[in-house]
C-alpha cells in the first residue's frame, strides 16, 4: 500500500479557536522528479507541486474535494457525515472548484503521454463529467467570477536561448554547467477564455515568458503572473555576473504580475512578486 493516512481538520479563523478533526483519508506519498532549469523551480514553487500537478484540498457543498495522489492524478470527494470517499476514475490534475463549489475543473492527463490533455468539468452533485476540447494544450486553469467561463494558459516554444551565443560563450556555459548544452527553450504564453455554454474558446492575451503561474479574476480584470524565461540569467552567467550552480532566483526569476482588463485588449505590467494572492473585500 503506497498511501498514508491523513487527518482532515477544520478551524475557525477567529482568535482562540481550536482545530477539530472532521475525518480521515488516505493519500499518496510524494511525486519525485527534478530539473536543471531554474525557471522550473520557480514555476513549481508558484504552482505548488512537481510539474505544477498541484494537490487539491477544498470544501464544497458536496464534501471535501482532495487529491488522492499526485502521480496517478486521482481525485476524491470525502463526505464527513459518512466518512466515505467517492473516487473519480479520470486522471485529472490542477483541479480548481468553481466559485459556488458545485463544479470542479481540471486537466485530464493522458495515460501514455502526459502532454495529451483536455479540460474536464465535474458536477460534484451528480458526478457527471464533461470534456472540453481546447485550441491548445492547457497548462493552468482559473474560473470566472460568475462560474460560466474558464481561463486556461498554454506554453509555446519560440526559440533557443543559446542561439545568440558565439562559440566561446557556449564553451563557457558548458564549462559552467559541467555538460554540453545544445538547447535551452524560450517560451511565449497565451491565455484563452473557454465559454462553458457554447464550448468556444478565444485567445485573450499573450506574453513572452516561461509559464503562467497563477491566475484569478477580480472585478472585471484577470490578474496573472508569468515566470520569466532564462535569457537574462544566461546573459549574466556569460558575463561572469552570476554562476550556473547557484542562480539568484530573487533577481533573475521573480514572476511578473500583470492585469488584463477583460473589456480591453492589452495587459498591464504591475510589478514583480512571488506567490501573489489578491485580497477582495466584499
N, C-alpha and C positions, 0 to 999 in steps of 0.2 A: 504494500500500500504506500504510494508516493504522495500521501496527503498528511496534513497535520490538523488537529482540532484547534479552532479559533473561536473565542467568545465574541459575540456582537454586543456592544454596550451602548447605553443611552445616557446622556447627561444634559441637564438643563443649562443654558448659558448664563444663568444668574448666579451671583455670588453665594457661596455656601452650599451649592448643590453637590450631590454625590452621584457617582456613576452607578448604574444598575445594569445587570446582565439581562438582556432580552432574549437570548438564545445562543445556541452554539452550532457552528457549521464546520465542515472540513474543506480545506483549500490546499492547492498545490504548493510546492516549495521551489522558489527561485526560478529564474529564467536563464541565467548564464549569458555568455556572449561578450563581445567587445569590439573595439575599432581603434585603428591608429589615428583617426581623424578627429581633431578637437571639436569641429562643428557637430559631430555626432554626440560627443559627450554633453555639450550644452543642450542639444536637441533633446536628449533623453532626460536631462535634469528638468527641462521645461515641460516635458510631457509625461513625466512620472513613470518611466519604465524603459526596459530594453526595447529598442526599435519603436518606442512610443506605443507599444501594446500595453497601455496603462491599465491598472486594475481599477475596478468599479466597486463602489460601496455607496448606495443611495437609498434613502427612504422614499417609498412610493405608496399611493393608496392601496396597491395590491400586495404590498410586502416589501421586504428589503432586497434590493437588487444587488448582486455581488458577483465578482469574478471567482470562479472555482479554481482556476489556474491561469497561467499566462503563456504556457507553451502549446496547449491544445485549444485555448481560447473558448473554454466552456463557461456559459453564463447560467447562474441560478437565481431563483426568486424564492426567498425564505419567508415563510408565514410564521410570525412569532406566536400566534394564537395556537397553532397546531404543532409547531416545531418541525414542519415538513418543508422540503425544498422541491420546487418544480425546476426541472433541468431542460434547457433548450438544446436541441440537437445540433443547431448550426454552429459552425466555427466562426466566432464573432469577436471582434476586438474594438477598443476605443469606444466603448458604449457610453452614450450620454442620454439621460432621461429628458423628456420634454418638460417645458415649464410647469405643466399641471401634473406631471408624474404619471400620466396614463399611458404614455408611449415611451419606447426606448429605441434610439437609433444607434447603429454600429456598422462596422465594416466587415463584410464577410471575407474570410481568408481561405484561399484555395488549399485543398489538402496536399496537392503536389507542388504547386507554385504559389508561394505566399504573395506574389505580386498580382495574382488573379483575384480582383476584389470587386464587390458590388456593395451598395448601401442597403442594409436591411433595416426595416422598421417593425418593431414588435409591439402589438397591442397587449399590454400586461394584464388586462382584464380577461381577454378571450384567448390569448396565446397565439392569435393569428399573426403570421409573419408575411410582410410584403417586401419584395425585392425591387430595387430601382437600378436601371442601367444608367450609367453616367458617361459624360463626354470624355472623361479621362480617369485615370486610376486615382481614387480618393485616398487622402492621407490623414487629414484631421477633419473633425465634424463639430458643428455648433448649431443650436436651434435658434430660430427667430423668436421674438418675444411672444408672438401670438400662436406659436406652435404649428404654423401652416407651411413653413419653409425650413429647409436645411441648408446650411452653408458648408461647403467642403473645399479643402485645399488640395492642390496637386503639385508635383515637382517635375521639372523638365531639365535635363542636362543641356546646357547651352555652350559648353566649352571645356577646355582643359587648362587649368591654371598654369601648368608648366609650359604651355606653348610659347609664351612670350619670353622665355629664358634662353640665354645662349648656352653653349656647351660648357663653359667654365662655371656658370651659375648652376646648371644641372648637376655637375660633378660635385659642387659644394653642397648641394642639397643631399645628394646620395651619400656623401661622407657624413653629413649631419644626422641623417636618418639611419645610417648603417645598412641600407639596402638600396637597390636601384629602383627609382620611381619613374614610371612611364606615363601615368595618368593620375590627375588629381581633379575630379569633376567640379565644375562650377554650375550652379543651378539658377533657374528662374522659377518663381512660384506663382500660381494662379488660384484665385478663389472664385467658385461658382455658387450660384443660388439654385436650389432644386425645389420647385413648387410641387408639393406632395399631391395636390389635387389633379394637376394636369400632367405630372411626371415630366415636365420640361425643365431643363437646366440652362442657365445663362452665365456666361463669364461676366464678372463684375469688377475685377481688378487684377493687376499683375505687378510683380515687383521682382527685382533681381535679389536673390538670397538663397540660402541653403535649404530652408524649410520653414513653413509656417508652424509656429509652436502652439500659440493659444489664440482662440477666437471667442468673442462674445458680443452679442448685440445689446446696445444700451440706447434707448430713446432715439431711435431712427438712425443710429450710426453703428457700424461694425468696427469694433476695436480688435486689433490682432497684432501679434509680434512675429518677427521674422529673424531667424538665426542667420548671421552673416556668412557669406562664402569665405573661403580660405585665402583669397587673394592678398589681403593686407598682411596676414600672418606670414605667408611665403615671402613677400617682398621684404619684410622685416628680418626674416631668417637670412636671406641672401645678403642683406645689407649689414649683417652682424649685430642687429639691434636686439635680437632675442634668440632663443635656442629652440631647436626642434624637440628636445627632450622634455622641456618644461614650458609649454606655451602659456602666455599670460591670458587666461580666459577672461579676466576682468578688463582687458584692454582691447583685444582683437576680436572677441566673440560675444560681446554683450548684445542681446537681441534688440532690434529696432522696433519700437512700438508705434503703430500707425492707426489713424482714424479714417474710415471711409464713410462719408455721408451717403446713405443709401439712395438719396434723391439726386446726388451729384455723380461725378464721373472720375474724380481723381482722389487718391488717398493723400492724407496729410501726415507727415512725419512728426510725431510728438516728442520723441527723445529716445534715450537708451535706458532699458530697465530689464532686470531678470525677474521672472515669475510675476508679472503684473497681474493684478486682480482688481477690476473696477468695483467701487462701492456705490450702490444705488440706494438712495434714501427715498422711500415712498411716503 
